[in-house]
Amino acid sequence: MRLADELRNMDHSLPAFGKPGERDRDGEIEEMTENGAGPAATVFAAPGRYVQGRGAINGLGEELKRLGSEKPLILRDGALVEILGDLSIQGAVTVDFGGECSPEEIDRVAGRARDEGADAIVGIGGGKTIDTAKAVAHPASLPLIIVPTIASTDAPTSSLSVVYDEEGAFKEYRFFGRNPDAVVVDTEIIVGAPVRFLIAGIGDGLSTYFEADASSKTRTPAMAGGAPTLAALTLARLCYDTLLEHGLAARLAAEQGAVTPAVEKVIEANTLLSGLGFESGGLAAAHSVHNGLTALEGTHHYWHGEKVAFGTISMLMLEERPTAEVEELVDFCLEVGLPVALEDIGLDGVEREELEKVAEAACVEGETIHNMPFSVHPQMVVDAMLAADALGRQRRALLAGEARLPAVAT
């Protein structure tokens, strides 16, 4: 079936709106209207410009000129000094990122921006650096340019920040209603990073289609502020198909430091397709399971996309997706080195009581798990995680005899 036909055949006829946790006594999502006038509009959000390619960072100065900036504050990962060298941005003030996108770090960087009289913010680094830059720029109404140096999440294009406490546990989402003015992706820099980052980004991107698909069935408002658009669903599916088709080739090339067409496609899928797909398509159970997993200290050494990958498998078990569909996802994760079992994310031998803590956190009011087209309760989430773990271990044992599988989270 062609993609367009598949999307047209999706069930979009369920009640129009349902905020997380807003359900009637029968467990069905209540019909919501905007100002009592009927279903609210669909919304599609995107950055002002997206630039990707080898050496793209060399155009950063021109992007700042386009925005009229003369004194930008550049927030960067300190470890990038040798990699980036001298960017030669006239009038720029450089601040090293403190390591965690926490309220304390956001306030510190915002204070520097005010003191320096910055007229734009540039975030250069990984997901937490990027989210901190957003949380500084948007409340101050400053232009924002994002320069990801890894392709480990779909954070660069979005208008929200994921905030953690200083110990690394999930704290909150912050929504700003405005996307970055420009996203500049230098694929040579990204390939120069450890390949684990690229694989983690694939793990994050794999969830995009399934979560958007679930959200579309309830027309629950996505992060962009309206019901999912057909464009977002199409991009989400394209993201998934691109990752499955080119993910392994991209990993093999990136391990050799090569920027190939497969690498370019996967970086675009991880960053642009997934970013647009989740923000205007919607999140659901996979990211809630990730958020719940951060409650257990054993998972703190594993990256966002790695935990989302396991959350996606758990979500498919929760939905009772066809076995062939779940096995396709699990086998691909094994092929590229993503977690498929609890032991892969630091929870070997975890007790059910600990998983209940994860499930309780995943199901708190306001979590995106309530965007699923059915009511979800903590015990259901525990059972889904245990089922995902069992299937993941079974498929690993089966495939290990047929091919050499890469190590997970390395």
Buried (B, 14 or more C-beta within 10 A) or exposed (E): EEEEEEBEEEEBEBBBBBBBEEBEEEEBBBBBEEEEEEBBEBBBBBBBBBBBBBEBBEBBBEBBEBBEBEBBBBBBBEEBEEEBEEBEBEEBBBBBBBBBBBBEBBEBBBEBBEEBEBBBBBBBBBBBBBBBBBBBBBEEEBBBBBBBBBBBBBBBBBBBBBBBBEEBBBBEBBBBEBBBBBBBBBBBBBBBBEBBBBBBBBBBBBBBBBBBBBBBBBBBBBBBBBBBBBBBBBBBBBBBBBBBBBBBBBBBBBEEEEBBEBBBBBBBBBBBBBBBBBBBBBBBBBBBBBBBBBBBEBBBEBBBBBBBBBBBBBBBBBBEBEEEEBBBBBBBBBBBBBBBBBBBBBBEEBEEEBBBBBBBBBBBEEBBBBBBBBBBEBEBBBBBBBBBBEBBBBBBEEBEEEEEBBEBBE
